[in-house]
Amino acid sequence: MKTIACIYCEGNDTKLAVVTKEKGSTKLKVLSTAAVDVVAPKVGVESSTPFSLDTEGLQLEGIDTNPEATTGLIGQADSPSIIAMAQAFKNINPAKVEFIPALTEPAIFYHTYEGRKDLKPQKIIESLINEIRDSKNINVEKGSIDYTELSDGSLLAAFVDGQVACVNLINGIANHFGRKFFKVPTIKSADVALAYYVAKRKKFFPDDQSLIVYIGKEYSKLIFLHGRKLKHIGSTLDIGTLNLHTYDVYFSKILLEMETGGVSSLDNIIVCGEDDSENLILSFYGTFPEANVSRLEFDDFDLSSLNDEVKSKISSFSVPMAIATEFFDELVKEHKGINLLPKYIYEEQKFFQFSWHSFAVLPLLFLAPFLITLKVLQNNKDAAQMDQEIVQKTLLLRQNEEVLSKIAELEGKINSFDQTVAILDSASAGAGVWHEVIGDVSTFAGRKQNLWLSRISKDEGPTVLLEGYGLDRPSLSEFATNLQSATLKSVLYEPLREQNAYKFNIIFDISSYPKKHE
């Protein structure tokens, strides 16, 4: 069983609903509610905060010990509004309850994002932070911003800036119970959560244009849906049950927000909040005759723990109950809404309780950093020495590579010199033979003028290979006959440009030269 307390702070009007999810139950159960007019206290340490030792260990107490202080935590925590909200936890242990604040404008800010959506969530958050800083000159921390997708595919970002008064109110309730704070796992957008709850409860068609009218005591909200997705959140209206004289004011505001949000007509109107009377519904019917006007029902909640008076006004707790639905649906991965938790709240909730064994370990908190620092310094020194050795060995490696490259170059020159000497030796020894061979080739080629040589090569033996091209195939046979002991090894057809040509290979024994003249 998990119990949460959903608090909706709407100006001075604050609604609280304690909701639980019992094991095996398909319904959420509302244990208690509270509705008060309260100004959130400024919870903080305004003088020295002492340590007090009790049976559970050493615990920080939010107690101002200055007798002359008139604005201490206890004085604020004992205010009538805090006491009234604390009554909602009668027979409930608030220390085991998670508190979830729900905010609306102006406590929360909205920003429409139309940039790239194919990025990872963290990249989108970074892009949103940069865009908000450039357009609104507000620096938002990562934990203080989140987003949800609208019906047109764009993203709606919600963020908070600075202190959250609703969390200060929760700390005031915690002070009343003798605690510094209660656990706050997340902060929700009241408008987005209410839109999700209505879309879940009502069976809208995909093309339906729907309007949620939430009427508060001092403020009201207009939330537009397209199908079952959020389309547009209207500006907060400074009209409510305490300052409303005629319903016609709502109709003019609705028409204005429809034009702003690009809504041409309304198929459904859902009324909730402080006023869901028959007169209001009939007034909407008169202005929007084609729309289906209905109240927001809560038959998916177990209200058996509430008295009849609270049950009759349950619609005024629409936002806290919507927050509870969204939160529990997120726990089972059915939905993901807006989740905000500023860094300072996260840090404040890091709480350590010291007991006798904590004091025994306390010296280690000073000894461990000293030893770790020594170890780090030693590792840095060893790393510096290794870096120096690496530099020296890298330099030596480069020098060795240069020497190896010079050796390879010299080896190449030596090898080529040996080949040159061998060629010169063979050329000098048989200069007359080669002179006669070249003379035969030149005489025949000059007479025919239709062949040429591309290569003359000789291996270690007496065999000489001639390669070349000819334009006339019979001339190739005649050329082979003209040479001494020559053999036409191959003739391949290879056209050159637009003429027919033949590539030939001829071998002959050079030892048959010089020719013996008869």
C-alpha positions in Angstrom: 0.0 0.0 0.0 1.3 3.4 -1.0 -0.1 6.7 0.3 0.4 10.1 -1.2 -0.8 13.6 -0.3 -1.6 15.7 -3.3 -1.6 19.5 -2.7 -2.9 22.0 -5.2 -1.7 25.5 -4.5 -3.9 28.0 -6.4 -3.1 31.4 -5.0 -4.3 31.5 -1.4 -6.7 28.6 -2.0 -5.1 25.3 -1.2 -6.6 21.9 -1.8 -5.2 18.7 -0.2 -6.3 15.1 -0.8 -4.7 12.1 0.9 -5.0 9.1 -1.5 -3.9 5.5 -1.2 -3.6 2.5 -3.5 -4.5 -0.6 -1.6 -3.0 -3.9 -2.6 -5.4 -5.8 -4.9 -7.7 -2.9 -5.4 -8.5 -1.4 -8.8 -9.6 1.9 -7.3 -7.7 4.7 -5.6 -9.1 5.5 -2.2 -9.4 9.0 -0.9 -8.7 8.9 2.8 -9.2 12.6 3.7 -9.3 16.0 2.2 -8.7 19.6 3.3 -9.5 23.0 1.7 -8.0 26.1 3.3 -7.0 29.7 2.5 -3.4 29.9 3.3 -0.3 31.9 2.5 2.6 29.5 2.2 5.0 30.0 5.1 8.6 30.9 4.5 10.2 27.9 6.0 13.9 28.3 6.7 16.4 28.6 9.4 16.3 32.2 10.6 18.6 31.6 13.6 20.9 28.9 14.7 19.4 25.4 14.4 20.4 23.2 17.3 20.9 19.5 17.5 18.7 17.5 19.8 19.3 13.9 20.8 16.3 11.6 21.2 15.8 7.8 21.3 16.1 7.6 17.5 19.4 9.4 17.3 20.5 12.9 16.6 18.0 14.7 14.4 17.8 18.3 13.1 14.9 20.1 14.5 13.4 23.3 12.9 13.1 25.1 16.2 14.1 28.7 16.8 15.5 29.0 20.3 15.6 32.8 20.3 12.8 33.8 22.6 12.6 37.3 21.0 12.0 35.8 17.5 8.4 36.3 16.3 8.7 34.7 12.9 10.2 31.3 13.8 9.2 28.1 12.3 7.0 26.9 15.1 5.0 30.0 15.1 4.4 29.6 11.4 3.7 25.9 11.6 1.1 26.4 14.3 -0.9 28.9 12.2 -4.7 28.0 11.9 -4.3 27.1 8.2 -1.4 24.6 8.9 -3.4 23.1 11.8 -6.4 22.7 9.5 -4.4 20.9 6.9 -2.7 18.8 9.5 -6.2 17.5 10.6 -6.3 15.6 7.2 -3.7 13.3 8.7 -5.7 12.2 11.6 -5.1 8.4 12.0 -2.5 8.6 9.2 1.2 8.7 9.8 2.4 11.6 7.7 6.0 10.4 7.9 5.1 7.5 5.6 3.3 9.7 3.1 4.8 11.2 0.0 3.7 14.8 -0.7 3.1 15.8 -4.3 2.6 19.5 -5.0 0.6 20.6 -8.1 1.3 24.0 -9.6 -0.4 26.2 -12.2 0.4 29.7 -13.6 2.0 31.9 -12.3 3.8 29.5 -10.0 4.7 27.4 -13.1 5.7 28.6 -16.5 4.9 27.1 -19.9 6.9 27.3 -23.1 6.0 25.8 -26.5 8.9 24.1 -28.3 8.9 23.5 -32.0 12.5 22.4 -32.5 13.9 19.0 -33.2 12.1 16.1 -31.5 14.2 13.3 -32.8 16.8 13.9 -30.1 17.3 12.1 -26.9 15.2 13.4 -23.9 18.3 14.9 -22.3 19.3 16.7 -25.5 15.7 18.1 -25.8 15.9 19.4 -22.2 19.3 21.1 -23.0 17.8 22.6 -26.1 14.7 23.9 -24.1 17.0 25.4 -21.5 19.0 27.3 -24.1 15.8 28.4 -25.9 14.2 29.7 -22.7 17.4 31.5 -21.7 17.5 33.2 -25.1 13.8 34.1 -25.4 12.8 34.7 -21.8 16.2 35.5 -20.2 15.5 32.8 -17.5 18.2 30.3 -16.5 16.4 27.0 -15.7 18.1 24.1 -14.1 17.7 20.6 -15.5 15.6 19.2 -12.7 13.3 22.2 -12.8 12.0 21.6 -16.4 10.1 18.8 -18.2 7.9 18.5 -21.3 5.0 16.7 -22.8 3.8 16.3 -26.4 0.8 18.3 -27.7 -1.7 17.1 -30.2 0.0 18.9 -33.1 3.3 17.2 -32.4 5.0 20.2 -30.8 6.3 20.0 -27.2 5.0 21.9 -24.2 7.6 22.5 -21.6 6.8 23.4 -18.0 9.4 24.8 -15.6 9.7 26.5 -12.2 12.1 29.3 -11.3 13.2 30.0 -7.8 11.6 28.9 -4.6 8.4 26.9 -4.8 5.9 28.3 -2.3 3.9 25.1 -2.2 6.9 23.1 -1.0 7.4 25.7 1.7 3.8 25.0 2.8 4.6 21.3 2.9 7.6 22.1 5.1 5.3 24.1 7.4 3.1 21.0 7.8 6.2 19.0 8.5 7.3 21.4 11.2 3.9 21.1 12.8 4.6 17.4 13.2 8.1 18.0 14.6 9.9 17.2 11.3 12.2 19.3 9.2 10.5 18.2 5.9 8.4 15.5 4.2 9.4 13.6 1.2 8.5 15.3 -2.1 9.3 12.9 -5.0 8.1 15.2 -7.7 6.2 18.4 -8.6 3.3 18.2 -11.1 1.6 20.5 -13.6 -2.0 20.8 -12.5 -3.2 21.6 -16.0 -1.4 18.7 -17.7 -2.5 16.2 -15.0 -6.1 17.4 -15.2 -6.1 17.1 -19.0 -4.7 13.6 -18.7 -7.4 12.6 -16.2 -10.3 14.0 -18.2 -9.0 12.3 -21.4 -8.7 9.0 -19.5 -12.2 9.2 -18.0 -14.1 10.5 -21.1 -14.5 8.6 -24.3 -13.6 11.2 -26.9 -13.4 10.6 -30.6 -10.0 11.3 -32.3 -11.2 14.4 -34.0 -13.2 15.8 -31.1 -12.4 19.3 -29.9 -12.9 19.4 -26.1 -12.7 22.1 -23.4 -12.1 21.6 -19.7 -13.4 24.4 -17.6 -11.9 24.4 -14.1 -13.5 27.0 -11.8 -11.7 27.9 -8.7 -12.5 30.4 -5.9 -10.3 33.2 -7.3 -9.0 31.8 -10.6 -10.2 29.6 -13.4 -8.5 27.6 -16.1 -9.4 26.7 -19.7 -7.7 23.6 -21.1 -8.3 22.4 -24.7 -8.0 18.9 -25.9 -7.9 17.5 -29.5 -9.0 13.9 -29.3 -7.4 12.5 -26.1 -4.3 14.8 -26.3 -3.6 18.2 -24.8 -3.9 20.9 -27.4 -3.7 24.3 -25.6 -3.6 25.6 -22.1 -5.3 29.0 -21.8 -4.1 31.8 -19.7 -5.2 31.8 -16.0 -8.4 33.7 -15.6 -8.7 36.0 -12.6 -12.3 35.1 -12.1 -13.8 32.5 -9.8 -16.7 31.8 -7.5 -15.7 34.6 -5.2 -15.7 37.4 -7.8 -17.9 36.0 -10.6 -21.1 38.0 -11.3 -22.2 36.5 -14.6 -21.3 33.4 -16.6 -21.1 35.5 -19.7 -17.5 36.4 -18.7 -16.5 32.8 -19.2 -18.0 32.7 -22.7 -16.0 35.7 -23.9 -12.8 34.3 -22.4 -13.5 30.9 -24.0 -14.0 32.5 -27.5 -10.8 34.4 -27.1 -8.8 31.4 -26.1 -10.3 29.3 -28.9 -9.0 31.9 -31.4 -5.6 31.8 -29.7 -5.4 28.1 -29.6 -6.7 27.5 -33.2 -9.9 25.8 -32.0 -12.7 26.3 -34.5 -15.5 24.6 -32.6 -16.2 22.6 -29.4 -17.6 19.1 -29.4 -17.3 18.5 -25.6 -17.2 20.8 -22.5 -16.3 19.3 -19.2 -17.0 21.4 -16.1 -15.2 20.8 -12.7 -13.9 22.7 -9.7 -15.8 24.8 -7.2 -18.8 25.3 -9.4 -20.4 22.5 -11.5 -24.0 23.5 -10.9 -26.9 22.9 -13.2 -27.2 26.6 -13.9 -23.6 26.7 -15.2 -24.1 23.7 -17.4 -27.4 25.1 -18.8 -25.5 28.4 -19.5 -22.9 26.5 -21.5 -25.6 24.7 -23.4 -27.2 28.0 -24.4 -23.9 29.4 -25.7 -22.6 26.2 -27.3 -25.7 24.3 -28.3 -23.7 21.8 -30.4 -21.4 20.8 -27.6 -21.9 18.0 -25.2 -21.6 19.6 -21.7 -21.0 17.4 -18.7 -19.6 17.3 -15.2 -16.4 15.5 -14.3 -17.3 12.4 -12.4 -15.0 10.5 -10.0 -16.6 7.0 -9.9 -13.1 5.5 -10.3 -12.3 6.6 -6.8 -13.3 5.0 -3.5 -14.9 7.8 -1.5 -16.2 5.7 1.4 -13.9 7.3 3.9 -15.4 10.8 3.2 -18.5 12.3 4.8 -21.5 13.3 2.7 -20.6 17.0 2.7 -17.2 16.4 1.2 -18.6 14.0 -1.3 -21.0 16.6 -2.5 -18.1 19.0 -3.2 -15.7 16.4 -4.5 -15.4 18.2 -7.8 -13.5 21.0 -6.0 -10.7 18.5 -5.5 -10.4 17.7 -9.2 -6.8 18.6 -9.5 -5.4 16.7 -6.4 -7.4 13.6 -7.6 -6.1 14.0 -11.1 -2.5 14.3 -9.7 -3.0 11.0 -7.8 -4.2 9.2 -10.9 -1.3 10.4 -13.0 1.2 9.6 -10.3 0.0 6.0 -9.8 -0.3 5.5 -13.6 3.4 6.6 -13.9 4.4 4.0 -11.3 3.0 1.2 -13.5 4.5 2.8 -16.7 1.1 3.6 -18.2 1.8 7.3 -18.7 4.5 9.9 -18.4 3.5 13.4 -17.4 5.3 16.5 -16.2 7.7 15.8 -13.4 9.7 18.6 -11.8 12.0 18.5 -8.8 14.3 21.5 -8.5 17.8 20.8 -7.3 17.5 22.7 -4.1 14.6 20.5 -3.0 16.4 17.4 -3.9 19.4 18.6 -1.8 17.2 19.6 1.1 15.8 16.1 1.3 19.3 14.6 1.8 18.9 14.0 5.5 21.3 12.1 7.8 20.3 10.8 11.2 23.3 10.5 13.5 23.4 7.9 16.4 26.2 6.5 18.6 27.7 4.4 15.8 27.7 7.4 13.6 30.0 9.2 16.0 32.3 6.2 16.0 32.5 6.5 12.2 32.9 10.3 12.2 36.7 10.3 12.5 36.9 8.2 9.4 35.2 11.1 7.5 38.3 13.2 8.2 40.9 10.4 7.9 39.6 9.0 4.7 39.9 12.2 2.7 43.5 12.6 4.0 44.5 9.1 3.0 42.7 9.4 -0.4 44.5 12.7 -1.0 47.9 11.1 -0.3 47.0 8.3 -2.6 45.9 10.6 -5.3 49.1 12.7 -5.0 51.2 9.6 -5.2 49.3 8.3 -8.2 49.8 11.7 -9.9 53.5 11.6 -9.3 53.7 8.0 -10.7 51.6 9.1 -13.7 53.9 12.1 -14.3 57.0 9.8 -14.3 55.3 7.3 -16.6 54.4 10.2 -19.0 58.0 11.3 -19.1 59.2 7.7 -19.8 56.6 7.4 -22.6 57.9 10.7 -24.2 61.5 9.4 -24.1 60.7 6.0 -25.5 58.5 7.6 -28.2 61.4 9.8 -29.2 63.7 6.7 -29.3 61.2 4.8 -31.4 61.1 7.6 -33.9 64.9 7.7 -34.1 65.0 3.9 -34.7 62.4 4.2 -37.4 64.5 6.9 -39.2 67.5 4.6 -39.0 65.6 1.7 -40.4 64.3 3.8 -43.3 67.8 4.9 -44.2 69.0 1.2 -44.0 66.2 0.1 -46.3 67.1 2.9 -48.7 70.8 1.9 -48.8 69.8 -1.8 -49.3 67.7 -0.8 -52.3 70.6 1.1 -53.8 73.0 -1.8 -53.2 70.5 -4.2 -54.9 70.0 -1.9 -57.9 73.8 -1.4 -58.2 74.3 -5.2 -58.4 71.7 -5.4 -61.1 73.3 -2.6 -63.0 76.7 -4.2 -62.8 75.3 -7.5 -64.1 73.6 -5.8 -67.0 76.7 -3.8 -67.8 78.8 -6.9 -67.6 76.5 -8.8 -69.9 76.2 -5.9 -72.3 80.0 -5.4 -72.5 80.6 -9.1 -73.0 78.0 -9.4 -75.8 77.9 -5.9 -77.3 78.5 -7.2 -80.7 75.8 -9.8 -80.4 73.2 -7.2 -79.3 74.4 -4.9 -82.0 73.6 -7.5 -84.7 70.2 -8.3 -83.1 69.2 -4.7 -82.9 70.3 -4.3 -86.5 68.1 -7.1 -87.7 65.1 -5.8 -85.8 65.7 -2.2 -87.0 66.2 -3.3 -90.7 63.0 -5.3 -90.7 60.9 -2.7 -88.9 62.2 0.1 -91.2 61.3 -1.9 -94.3 57.8 -2.9 -93.1 56.9 0.2 -91.1 53.9 -1.6 -89.6 55.2 -3.0 -86.3 57.1 -1.8 -83.2 58.5 -3.2 -80.1 57.3 -2.4 -76.6 59.7 -4.6 -74.6 62.9 -6.6 -74.9 63.9 -8.7 -71.9 66.4 -11.4 -71.2 66.6 -13.8 -68.3 69.7 -15.5 -66.9 69.7 -18.0 -69.9 70.3 -17.3 -73.6 66.5 -16.8 -74.3 65.4 -13.3 -75.3 61.8 -12.2 -75.2 60.5 -9.6 -77.7 57.0 -8.0 -77.1 55.3 -5.5 -79.4 52.4 -4.7 -81.7 51.9 -5.1 -85.5 49.3 -3.9 -87.9 49.6 -6.8 -90.3 49.5 -10.4 -89.0 51.6 -12.0 -91.8 54.4 -9.5 -91.1 54.6 -10.9 -87.6 55.4 -14.4 -89.0 57.9 -12.9 -91.4 59.5 -11.0 -88.6 59.9 -14.2 -86.5 61.5 -15.9 -89.6 63.9 -13.0 -90.1 65.3 -13.5 -86.6 67.8 -16.3 -85.9 66.2 -19.3 -84.1 63.0 -17.2 -83.3 59.6 -18.6 -82.4 56.3 -16.6 -82.6 54.8 -17.6 -79.2 51.5 -15.8 -79.3 49.5 -13.3 -81.3 46.5 -11.5 -79.7 44.1 -9.1 -81.4 44.1 -5.7 -79.6 42.7 -2.8 -81.6 44.4 0.5 -81.2 42.2 3.5 -81.7 40.4 2.8 -85.0 43.0 0.4 -86.5 43.3 -3.4 -86.2 46.4 -4.4 -84.2 48.0 -7.5 -82.9 50.1 -8.0 -79.8 52.9 -10.5 -80.3 55.4 -12.4 -78.2 58.6 -13.7 -79.9 61.4 -15.6 -78.3 64.8 -16.5 -79.8 68.1 -17.9 -78.7 70.7 -15.1 -78.6 73.5 -17.6 -78.6 72.8 -18.2 -82.3 74.3 -14.8 -83.0 76.3 -13.6 -84.6 75.0 -15.1 -87.8 77.4 -17.1 -89.8 77.6 -15.5 -93.2 78.1 -18.0 -96.1 
